[in-house]
């Protein structure tokens, strides 16, 4: 390629022959042949392509298809070269030859050097444009992150609401049971129950070891009916109220017969009411304890998940991070989705824990979405040499090869607008590869997709 080939292009108007010569010297000629791909969408834009003659078709991958978005068929049109001003600049479309011809291909560093020398102000303006675009992109991603935070917060509120409501119901019921307990003792006192009778009744009460969790609900219902019938025959007016807690605790009719032998007729109902109230109070206290423990566990999981009170690079328990993430996404892991945990004995690794938890959130959320409400998520972890390995496998429909090949490209997604966490797999890859010197890969077949993540136990920067 000669200077004369470039002199007539409007793109180079105002450049001297010497400058055009420098441009040619820094670049090279590439022949255009129909069907030959010159550059690929999403790859680093390491070269600047200037059309001299011929034609190039520009296409972008939209959904599952390649769509033609433009055509370079006028000499002087150009594409790429963005890494001359932006280290992360990528090709915005793929270029494929459609008519024989030539292009001048100039490496991005050469382009930057020449423009700085020839057009210093122009170079500053371009830098400003890229800086503004990057700032807008960062703001948009921050907005997406806030939407994600709102989604997680809504899910967490749903998770906390259930045990909180259960604790409230149990506390309200416990208040009523305590009133019944006091009134039954008052009635026993009015009936002039003797100390030996009360002692014998309490001894019978302590013989019962509540085991409702191990009893079949149908068996409990049958026992409750039998108990209510027996109580009715013995003149107990509140038979339906007393029968339920006694049956739930495992009391049978034979035990009631023994209690009737200890108590006289006037003290039978308040005596059994007192025993039933003690069992009900114990059950309700257990519900309050379990509900508040669940709330405490959720708060602890959120604190560990967010890592708001920790340093950046720190010893990290990968298993705990995965469990905290499962807790945060618990509202999505119900009904038809099961989680299979295959945790190995992992050492603590040096990591940016909060960022790592973001990765687990993205991968698990993607897996759940892929299964569309039904399937199995398998989490397999193990240590291998000087690194830990995490594999997340879902039973969704899988990814076509062309989708799996592009899954880590910036801005690439197959989800509808508003779906997902707003944290692309490209950022997940940056966190694993750039921040933790690890690797992340995808293997996918119909019915099985696995994300394979490897992270060094110790980071190179650590002394």
Buried (B, 14 or more C-beta within 10 A) or exposed (E): BEBEBBEEBEEBEEBEEEBBBBBBEBBEEBEBBEEBEBBBBBEBBBBBBBBBEBBBBBBBBEEEEBEEBBBBBEBBBBBBBBBBBBEEBBBBBBBBBBBEBBBBBBBBEBBBBBBEEBEEEEBEEBBEEBEEEEEEEEEEBEEBBEEBEEBBEEBBEEBBEBBBEBBEBBBEBBEEBBEBBEBBBEBBEEBEBEEEBBEBBBEBBEEBEBEBEEBEEEEBEEBBEBBBEBBEEBEBEBBBBBBBBBBBBBBBEEBBEEBBEBBEEBBBBBBBBBBBBBBBBEBBBBBBEBBBEBBEEBEEBBEBBBBEEBEEBBEBBBBBBBBBBBBBBBBBBEEEBEBEEEBBEBEBBBBBBBBBBBBBBBBBBBBBBBBEEEBBBBBBBEBEEEBBBBBBBBBBBBBEEEBBEBBBBBEBBBEEEEEBBBBBBBBBBBBBEEBBBBBBEBBBEEEBBBBBBBBBBEBEEEE
